[in-house]
Structures are given as C-alpha cells and as structure tokens.
Amino acid sequence: MNHQHPEAGGENRPLRDITRRHFFGDCGIGLGAIALTDLLRGDGVASGAEVAGESPRTPRTGPVRIDPSRPMASRAGHFPGRAKSVIFMFMAGGPSQLDLFDDKPKLREYSGQAPPESLMAGKRFAFLKGTEKLLGSALQFGKYGQCGMELSELLPEHRKIVDEVCWLRGMTTDVFNHGPAKLFMNSGFQAPGRPSLGSWATYGLGSESTDLPGFVVLQSGPRGPRAGATLWSSGFLPTSYQGVPFRGQGDPILYLRSPEGISRTSERGFHDAVAALNRARLDESGDPEILTRINAYEMAFRMQTSAQELMETEQETAETLALYGAEAGKPSFANNCLLARRLVERGVRFVQLYHTNWDHHGGPTENLDFHLPQICREVDQPAAALVLDLKRRGLLDDTLVIWAGEFGRTPMGEVRDNVGRDHHVDAFTLWMAGGGVKSGYIHGETDELGFGVVENKVHVHDLHATILHLLGFDHERLTYRFQGRDFRLTDVHGRVVREILV
C-alpha cells in the first residue's frame, strides 16, 4: 500500500496567498472568537501577566510584567539568559537518525532478521505490523572533528560544524503520528490550543525589533507542515505572540506596499485615523485584543520599509550567498537560512524554519534510498552555513540554533515497494549550537540496534525546559493563567539538561 500524506487543506494555504488581510488574521484579528475566549476565561489581560512599567533590563522573579500597549517591548527574564534569540530549523516528517547521525554496525550485521521480541513487546508504531525485519543503513559513515561525531556520507557540510554543535542522540517523545507529534515538539502538547514555543519566548521576553514581528515563520519544501498554522499559534496567550508567516521571496506579505500614488505621509494619516477609531472602540468595550489590532496595523505600516529591506538578499556578498548555496530572491531552504540570520541581526526574537518531506516510509515519493539523499542536498549546506555565518559575525554566542524533527525512524524497515522506515518515538537525534550550549559535545547513546536510549535520555519536555533556561526562564515559573489554571510550556514535566550547558 502506498503511503501518501496529502496535507490538510485550510490551515496550509500556499505562501503565495498570504496577503495583508491574512497577515492581520495571522496576528490574531479575529475579534468575535477572541471576545468569546476572553469571556470563557474571565480573567482579562492581567490573568497571566502583570501590567507594570519596570525597566526592561531588571531581572524578574515574579510573573511576566507587560505594558498592554507595548506587548512586544523587550524585557528581562527570571535571570540573565545566554541566548537572546532562537533559530529553530524544523525538519518536518522525521529524519532518519540511523541514516544520518547514529551508525549501528550491529544493525547492518543483523539486517534482514526479525527484531528481538523483547524490544517489540508493548510498543506501538504507526504502520509496522510485526512482521518487518531489521534494516541496516546502506550508507557510509565516518567520525569527524575532535568530538568524533558520526555522520553519514549524506551530510558532508555538517563535518565543518561537528565541533561547533551539541549533539543530542538520546531524544525521546511520546507521539508517533505526524500532526500530533509536530504539535508536541512545538507546543509541549499533542492537541491544538496550546501556545507554541516561539509564542512562549516572545511572551516572556518580547522582542528587540520594533519594525518586524518578534516571531517569524519561514517555510520551504513541496507542502506546508502537517498541523499547519497551529504549530506557530499563540493558543490562549495574547495573540500578539502568534508567529507571523513570511513568504520566501519578494514581499514577505503580499499587498503590504503602499498603492501607487499614495504618499507615505498620506498613508500615515490614514493609519492614524484608523488607530483613533480603534482606540475609541477600545475605550468603549475594554477588549484588550483591540490593542492587538492597533499594534498589528502599526507593525504593518513600519514593515512597508523594514520588510522590503530584509528581503534584499542581493545586498549580501557573492561569498555569503555561495556559503549558503542561496540565490538572491529565489525561495529555498538556503534562502530561508540566510533570511533567518538577517532576522536575528535585526532583533527578531524567534525564527522558525519548516522544511518538509522527511517522511520516508518506502512509498513512491518516500524512498529512503532516493529521497533522503535528495532532501539532504537541500538542507546540509545551508544548515551548516548558518552556524558558520553566525559565528564569524559574532552572533552565535547569543543565538540558539536548533535542528530537529518531530521523531526518529525505526531500525526495522517497512514492507513496501521501496526502502523505508516507520516513525519511532524511542530514539532520535537533534543538534543545537550557540546560545549557551556546549560545542563539540555528544550527549546520549542508543543501544546496538538504535532502538532505545541507554544513556542520557532527553525527553521533549526536557528540551523545552532547557531552551527556556537558556533564554533566562525557570520553566516552572513562566506561566499563564487560563480558565483558572496556570499553564506552562512543560506542563507538569521537564528538567533542564544541565549536562549540555556551558
């Protein structure tokens, strides 16, 4: 049976369709639904955040203190964080750690044999039926750098950054289907409705950029990620903290530019008139989300200049474009990596890159032997270049870079027309760089078949706790009250993985 994954419709509209109207929608201008949410929660704007005018650099020990008229103003965390910004490269579909990062000679030796019953007992998989055989990797591996990290032949450019990166080879998660697993990795919960990681970061710290959104999403690949816009939703947090999708070429948001014949001065006047009407409505209704509308219009006005300048990657040197493998103005993962660097240079707090098509089950478009090398050629050079470029510009120390998917792949192959592996929650690999994590350090080890973690296991909740710690937050105290309960990114779980911290 062919395993095809057509993406669900409404949430994943093509990037070319993003217009200024959609921008306001993505920033949370759905006032009817918002009003209902506010009535249901009954706590008002101060339910999860105190309103105060403290210094933005004063370390904080209590709740997040926010001026509702300036929700994205930069502010301090619970303690000084090592990272000022985050770039999260999300490899949607689940990259095969066994064919990229975690070489298993014993798996090759036993390839074609049935897996041990002790490993399979009580385990659930998305598609395996229990008759599948072990599948050793056909790829060549080598050890690189002073840390001796194993990399397959598909990632030659990653060899240049092995000693700049912290490798987590003992990752685990709870969820084995794509949509829920993506939500879990991005929000700490497998169902829609919770704030995403980027929303928590901007809720806690605001942004250092005044003319670009604090949380920007860039997408590449043949389709949008399963679960769509819920992956960068602000959930029950104020909608100011929702991720804003940018297109990868031209205007990041269509129709953002002023119409022909309209001067900047005239548009400023139009904008101020609309803002006055919105403020009058705010005074009348007291709905705090009207402030979101006012701020969104102001941001859009500022972005008419800043966004255009951001997208002018032809300003980069030929050497920099070649480093990333990017072509100025051409949408690609390489171009998005370059844009991510340009965004954090401009003070954007959280940049999320989604690159799709890592789901290699063995179907016609999911052939591990053909499609994994293809997608690695798209990602290997730009991902490595981003780390190298940030370092040479002095940005890596306070920028946390993350490369991860939602889960790993099984040591067993699937019975399909081509070579493939099923989803695997018990062991996968991700890497982090900069922002206060150790470089050239390997954390975690799996068993001889790559089925489970035998040393230094790290759960997704632990990853989230560690990211918040690097940003300056105690994950147990960064909370928001919703419907009478204090919610947090890590729910009631999570520990900071201090072994990987500088």
C-alpha positions in Angstrom: 0.0 0.0 0.0 1.4 3.3 -0.9 1.8 5.7 2.0 0.8 9.2 0.8 0.3 12.2 3.1 -1.8 14.9 1.4 -1.6 17.9 3.7 -4.9 19.0 5.2 -6.4 21.9 3.4 -7.4 25.1 5.2 -4.6 25.7 7.6 -1.9 25.2 5.0 -2.7 27.7 2.3 0.2 28.4 -0.1 2.6 31.1 0.9 1.8 33.0 -2.3 -1.7 33.5 -1.0 -0.6 35.4 2.2 -1.9 38.9 1.9 -2.0 41.9 4.2 -5.5 40.8 5.2 -4.2 37.4 6.1 -1.4 39.0 8.0 -3.8 40.7 10.3 -5.7 37.4 10.6 -2.5 35.6 11.5 -1.7 38.2 14.1 -5.0 37.4 15.8 -7.5 39.8 14.4 -10.5 37.5 14.9 -12.4 39.7 17.3 -15.5 37.6 17.7 -13.6 34.4 18.6 -11.3 36.4 20.8 -14.2 38.0 22.7 -15.7 34.6 23.3 -12.3 33.3 24.6 -12.0 36.2 26.9 -15.5 35.7 28.3 -14.7 32.0 28.8 -11.5 32.7 30.7 -13.0 35.6 32.6 -9.6 36.7 33.8 -8.8 39.6 31.5 -5.5 40.7 30.2 -3.8 40.5 33.6 -4.7 36.8 34.1 -1.3 35.6 33.2 0.7 38.9 33.1 1.1 41.7 35.5 0.9 45.2 34.0 3.8 47.3 35.0 6.4 49.8 33.9 9.5 48.2 35.2 12.9 48.6 33.5 13.2 46.1 30.6 16.6 45.0 31.9 15.6 44.4 35.5 15.8 40.7 36.4 12.4 39.4 37.3 11.3 36.9 40.0 7.5 37.0 39.6 5.1 36.8 36.7 5.6 38.4 33.3 5.0 42.1 33.6 3.6 43.6 30.4 2.5 47.0 29.2 -0.6 46.0 27.2 0.0 48.9 24.8 3.6 47.6 24.1 3.2 43.8 24.3 6.4 43.2 22.3 8.6 45.6 24.3 11.9 43.9 25.2 12.0 42.7 28.9 14.2 40.6 31.2 13.7 37.0 32.1 13.8 35.5 35.6 17.6 35.6 35.3 20.2 36.6 32.7 19.9 34.2 29.8 22.7 33.1 27.5 20.6 33.3 24.3 18.9 36.5 23.1 17.2 34.8 20.1 16.4 31.4 18.7 16.5 29.9 15.2 14.7 26.6 15.1 15.1 24.6 11.9 12.3 22.1 12.0 12.7 19.1 9.7 9.0 18.1 9.2 8.4 14.4 8.7 11.0 12.8 11.0 14.6 12.5 9.6 16.2 9.0 9.9 18.8 9.3 12.6 20.1 5.8 11.7 21.0 7.0 8.2 22.4 10.4 9.3 23.8 10.6 12.8 23.7 7.2 14.6 25.7 4.5 12.9 24.9 1.0 14.0 27.2 -1.8 12.7 25.2 -4.4 14.5 22.1 -3.3 12.7 23.9 -4.0 9.4 25.1 -7.3 10.7 21.6 -8.4 11.6 19.8 -6.7 8.7 17.1 -8.9 7.3 16.5 -10.7 10.6 13.5 -10.4 12.9 14.0 -7.9 15.7 14.2 -9.3 19.3 10.8 -9.9 20.7 11.9 -8.1 23.9 12.3 -4.9 22.0 8.9 -5.1 20.3 6.8 -6.1 23.3 4.2 -3.5 24.1 5.5 -1.0 21.5 3.1 0.9 19.2 4.0 2.1 15.7 2.2 4.0 13.0 2.4 1.3 10.3 4.6 -1.6 11.3 2.5 -4.8 11.7 5.0 -7.0 13.5 6.4 -9.0 10.5 9.0 -6.5 9.4 12.8 -7.2 9.5 15.7 -5.2 10.8 17.2 -2.8 8.2 20.8 -1.7 8.4 21.8 1.5 6.8 23.4 1.2 3.3 25.3 4.5 3.8 28.9 5.0 4.7 29.7 6.7 8.0 32.8 8.4 9.3 33.8 10.0 12.6 34.7 13.7 12.4 36.1 16.5 14.5 37.7 16.3 17.9 34.4 15.1 19.3 34.4 12.1 16.9 30.8 12.6 15.9 29.5 10.0 13.4 28.0 11.4 10.2 26.8 9.7 7.1 28.0 10.5 3.6 24.8 12.5 3.1 25.9 15.3 5.3 29.4 16.4 4.1 28.9 20.0 5.0 28.0 19.1 8.6 31.6 17.9 9.0 32.6 21.5 9.2 30.5 22.2 12.2 30.8 19.0 14.3 32.9 20.8 16.9 30.5 23.8 17.0 27.5 21.7 17.7 26.0 19.9 20.7 24.6 16.6 19.5 21.7 15.0 21.4 21.5 11.4 20.4 19.2 10.2 23.2 16.0 12.1 22.3 12.6 10.6 23.0 9.0 11.7 22.5 5.5 10.4 23.3 3.7 10.7 20.0 4.1 8.7 16.8 1.8 10.4 14.3 2.9 13.5 12.4 0.4 16.1 13.2 0.2 15.5 17.0 4.0 14.8 17.2 4.7 18.2 15.5 2.4 19.9 17.9 4.1 18.1 20.8 7.6 19.2 19.7 6.4 22.8 19.1 4.0 23.3 22.0 4.5 20.6 24.5 1.0 19.2 23.9 -0.3 16.9 21.2 -3.6 18.7 20.5 -4.2 22.2 19.1 -4.9 25.1 21.5 -1.6 25.4 23.4 0.9 28.2 22.8 3.9 27.4 20.6 7.5 27.6 21.8 8.0 30.8 19.9 4.9 32.3 21.5 6.2 31.5 25.0 9.6 33.0 24.1 8.1 36.3 22.9 5.5 36.4 25.7 8.4 36.1 28.2 10.9 38.4 26.6 9.1 40.5 24.0 11.4 41.4 21.0 14.3 43.7 20.4 12.9 44.6 16.9 10.4 47.4 16.6 9.7 47.2 12.9 9.5 43.4 12.4 7.4 40.8 14.2 9.0 39.1 17.2 8.2 35.6 16.0 8.6 34.9 12.3 7.9 31.6 10.4 9.6 30.7 7.1 8.6 27.6 5.1 10.2 25.6 2.3 9.6 22.2 0.7 6.8 20.9 -1.5 4.0 21.5 1.0 3.3 23.0 4.4 3.9 21.0 7.6 1.1 18.8 8.8 -0.9 20.7 11.6 -0.3 23.9 9.7 -0.7 27.2 11.5 -1.4 25.6 14.8 2.4 24.9 15.0 3.0 28.6 15.5 -0.2 29.6 17.2 -0.2 31.6 20.4 -3.0 29.4 21.8 -4.5 31.1 24.8 -1.7 33.6 25.1 -2.5 37.1 23.8 -2.5 37.0 20.0 0.4 39.5 19.8 2.7 36.5 20.4 1.5 34.4 17.4 4.0 33.5 14.7 3.8 35.5 11.5 4.5 33.5 8.3 6.7 35.3 5.7 7.0 34.4 2.1 10.5 33.4 1.0 10.8 35.8 -1.9 9.6 39.3 -3.0 7.3 40.9 -0.5 7.1 38.8 2.6 3.4 39.6 2.8 1.5 40.5 -0.4 0.0 43.9 -0.8 2.0 45.3 2.1 3.4 48.1 -0.1 1.5 51.4 -0.5 -0.7 51.6 -3.6 0.5 53.7 -6.5 0.0 57.4 -5.9 -0.3 57.2 -2.1 2.5 59.0 -0.3 4.0 57.9 2.9 2.6 61.0 4.6 -0.9 60.3 3.4 -0.8 56.6 4.5 0.4 57.7 7.9 -2.7 59.9 8.1 -5.0 57.1 7.1 -3.3 54.8 9.6 -3.6 57.3 12.5 -7.3 57.9 11.7 -8.0 54.1 11.8 -6.0 53.9 15.1 -8.1 56.6 16.6 -11.3 54.7 15.7 -9.9 51.6 17.2 -8.9 53.4 20.4 -12.4 54.8 20.7 -13.7 51.3 20.4 -11.2 50.1 23.0 -12.4 52.8 25.4 -15.9 51.7 24.8 -15.5 47.9 25.0 -12.4 47.4 27.1 -11.5 44.5 24.8 -7.7 44.1 25.2 -7.4 42.4 21.8 -8.3 45.7 20.1 -4.8 46.7 21.2 -3.5 43.7 19.2 -5.3 45.2 16.2 -3.8 48.6 16.8 -0.3 47.1 17.2 -0.7 44.9 14.1 -1.6 47.9 11.9 1.3 49.9 13.3 3.6 46.9 12.7 2.3 46.6 9.1 3.0 50.3 8.5 6.5 50.0 9.7 7.1 46.8 7.8 6.4 48.6 4.5 10.0 49.8 4.8 11.7 47.2 7.0 10.4 44.1 5.3 11.4 45.2 1.9 14.9 45.9 3.1 15.0 42.5 4.9 14.3 40.6 1.7 17.0 42.3 -0.4 19.4 39.4 -0.1 21.2 40.7 -3.2 22.9 43.1 -0.7 24.8 40.0 0.6 28.3 39.4 -0.8 28.7 36.7 -3.5 30.8 34.8 -1.0 28.0 34.7 1.6 25.4 33.6 -1.0 27.8 30.9 -2.1 28.3 29.8 1.5 24.6 29.1 1.9 24.1 27.9 -1.6 21.4 30.6 -2.0 20.3 32.6 -5.0 19.1 36.1 -4.2 15.3 36.3 -4.4 14.8 32.5 -5.1 12.7 30.7 -2.5 14.5 27.8 -0.9 15.6 26.4 2.4 19.0 28.0 1.8 17.4 31.4 1.2 15.4 30.9 4.4 18.5 30.2 6.4 20.0 33.4 5.1 16.8 35.3 6.0 16.9 33.8 9.5 20.3 35.3 10.1 19.2 38.6 8.8 16.1 38.5 11.0 18.1 37.9 14.2 20.5 40.6 13.2 17.5 42.9 13.3 16.4 41.9 16.8 13.7 39.3 16.0 13.4 37.0 19.0 12.3 33.7 17.5 12.6 32.5 13.9 11.2 29.1 12.9 12.1 27.4 9.7 10.0 24.5 8.4 11.3 22.2 5.7 9.0 19.4 4.7 9.3 15.9 3.1 11.4 14.0 5.6 8.8 11.2 5.8 10.5 8.2 4.2 8.3 5.1 4.5 9.2 3.5 1.2 6.3 4.7 -0.9 6.7 6.1 -4.4 7.6 9.5 -3.1 9.1 8.3 0.2 12.0 6.1 -1.0 14.7 6.2 1.7 17.4 5.4 -0.9 16.4 8.1 -3.3 14.5 10.9 -1.5 16.7 11.0 1.7 19.8 12.0 -0.3 17.7 14.5 -2.3 16.4 16.3 0.8 19.9 16.2 2.4 21.3 18.0 -0.6 18.7 20.8 0.1 19.5 21.1 3.8 23.1 20.1 4.5 24.9 23.1 3.2 22.5 25.9 4.4 22.2 24.5 7.9 25.9 24.2 8.3 26.4 27.6 6.7 24.0 29.3 9.2 26.1 28.1 12.1 29.4 29.2 10.4 28.0 32.6 9.4 26.5 33.4 12.8 29.9 32.5 14.4 32.0 34.7 12.1 29.6 37.6 12.7 29.8 37.3 16.5 26.1 36.3 16.7 26.4 32.6 17.6 27.1 33.1 21.3 23.7 34.7 21.9 21.7 32.9 19.2 20.5 29.4 20.0 20.3 27.3 16.8 18.3 24.1 16.8 17.9 21.4 14.1 15.2 18.7 14.8 12.3 16.8 13.6 9.2 15.5 15.4 10.6 12.0 16.0 13.1 9.4 14.5 12.8 6.3 12.4 12.7 2.6 13.3 15.5 0.1 13.0 13.0 -2.1 11.2 12.2 -1.5 7.5 8.7 -1.3 6.2 7.3 -3.8 3.7 6.7 -1.5 0.7 7.7 -1.1 -2.9 10.9 0.8 -1.8 13.1 1.1 1.2 11.7 3.0 4.2 11.4 3.1 7.9 8.4 3.8 10.2 8.0 6.6 12.8 10.0 6.0 16.0 9.5 7.7 19.4 12.0 5.9 21.5 15.2 7.3 20.0 16.2 10.1 17.7 18.9 12.8 17.2 18.8 16.5 17.1 21.5 19.2 17.4 21.9 22.6 19.0 24.5 25.3 18.6 25.4 28.6 20.3 23.3 30.3 22.9 24.9 28.7 25.9 25.2 25.0 24.9 28.4 23.1 24.8 30.2 22.8 21.4 31.7 19.6 20.1 29.8 17.6 22.7 27.8 14.3 22.2 25.0 13.7 24.7 23.1 10.4 24.8 23.6 6.9 23.5 21.3 4.3 22.0 21.5 0.5 22.1 23.4 -1.5 19.5 20.4 -1.6 17.2 19.4 2.0 17.7 16.0 1.0 19.1 16.1 2.7 22.5 18.2 5.1 24.6 20.6 3.5 27.1 22.4 6.6 28.4 21.4 10.3 29.0 17.8 10.2 27.7 16.3 13.6 26.9 12.5 14.0 26.6 10.8 16.7 24.6 9.7 18.3 27.8 13.4 18.4 28.9 14.4 20.1 25.7 11.7 22.8 26.2 12.8 23.3 29.8 16.4 23.7 28.6 15.5 26.2 25.8 13.6 28.3 28.3 16.5 28.2 30.7 18.9 29.4 28.0 16.5 32.3 27.4 16.6 33.2 31.1 13.5 31.5 32.4 12.6 28.9 35.1 10.3 26.8 33.1 8.2 26.1 36.2 7.5 29.8 36.8 6.9 31.0 33.2 3.1 30.6 33.4 -0.1 32.0 32.1 -3.5 31.6 33.8 -6.2 30.3 31.6 -9.6 29.1 32.7 -8.5 29.1 36.3 -5.3 27.1 35.8 -1.7 28.2 35.5 -0.3 26.7 32.3 3.3 26.4 31.2 5.2 25.1 28.2 6.4 22.0 30.0 3.0 21.2 31.7 4.0 19.4 34.9 7.1 17.8 33.5 10.6 18.7 32.3 14.1 19.2 33.7 16.9 21.4 32.5 19.6 19.2 30.8 22.4 20.9 32.6 25.0 18.5 31.3 24.9 20.2 27.9 25.2 23.8 29.2 28.4 25.8 29.0 
